[in-house]
Amino acid sequence: MAKLSTLSGALRWPDSVEERVAQLRAIVAQKQYRNYQDMVLDLFTASAILVVYDSLNDKNKLNLISRPLREMADIAFRVYGLTSN
């Protein structure tokens, strides 16, 4: 896994698709959270994103993981029915 870069105490969300998936899987495996520039990514959110990601076909996996972090979380929570939208 690539070295994490920091910006004013918060990690930078990776640009590469592979690194994004690796970061999500690391959070789940380590049962931790990470603070990125625009949000705190906790175990529950990372797990929800990965469950949705793993259930998609390759085209839709790329579509999901290419989105901004907050948008990925919103999509995962909508799939789970955890938002009112």
C-alpha positions in Angstrom: 0.0 0.0 0.0 1.3 3.5 -0.8 2.4 5.9 1.9 -0.5 8.1 3.0 0.0 11.8 2.5 -1.3 14.3 5.0 -2.7 17.8 4.6 -3.0 19.8 7.8 -3.6 16.6 10.0 -6.1 15.0 7.6 -5.2 12.3 5.0 -5.6 12.9 1.3 -8.2 10.6 -0.3 -6.3 8.7 -3.0 -6.7 9.3 -6.7 -6.2 5.8 -7.9 -9.1 3.3 -7.9 -7.0 0.5 -6.5 -5.7 2.6 -3.6 -9.2 3.8 -2.7 -10.4 0.2 -2.4 -7.2 -0.7 -0.5 -7.9 2.2 2.0 -11.5 1.0 2.5 -10.4 -2.6 3.1 -7.6 -1.5 5.5 -10.1 0.5 7.6 -12.4 -2.6 7.8 -9.6 -5.0 8.5 -8.1 -2.8 11.2 -11.5 -1.9 12.6 -10.4 1.7 12.7 -11.3 5.1 11.1 -9.4 7.6 9.1 -9.7 11.4 8.9 -9.8 12.6 5.3 -10.0 16.2 4.1 -13.7 16.4 3.9 -14.9 13.7 6.3 -14.1 11.1 8.9 -14.4 7.6 7.3 -15.4 5.1 10.0 -15.6 1.4 10.1 -19.4 1.3 9.5 -19.2 3.6 6.5 -16.2 1.9 4.9 -17.9 -1.5 5.4 -21.2 -0.2 3.8 -19.3 1.1 0.8 -17.4 -2.1 0.4 -20.6 -4.3 0.6 -22.1 -2.2 -2.2 -18.9 -2.1 -4.2 -18.4 -5.9 -4.0 -21.9 -6.6 -5.2 -21.6 -4.5 -8.4 -20.4 -5.5 -11.8 -17.0 -4.1 -13.0 -18.5 -1.1 -14.9 -20.5 0.0 -11.9 -17.7 -0.7 -9.5 -15.6 1.8 -11.4 -18.5 4.3 -11.4 -18.9 4.0 -7.7 -15.3 4.1 -6.6 -14.5 7.1 -8.9 -17.0 9.3 -7.1 -16.0 11.6 -4.2 -15.9 9.9 -0.8 -19.0 11.6 0.6 -21.0 10.7 -2.5 -19.9 7.0 -2.2 -21.1 7.0 1.4 -24.4 8.6 0.5 -25.0 5.9 -2.2 -24.1 3.1 0.2 -26.5 4.4 2.8 -29.3 4.8 0.3 -28.8 1.2 -0.7 -29.1 0.2 2.9 -32.2 2.4 3.3 -30.5 4.6 6.0 -31.4 7.9 4.5 -34.7 9.6 3.8 -33.7 10.5 0.1 
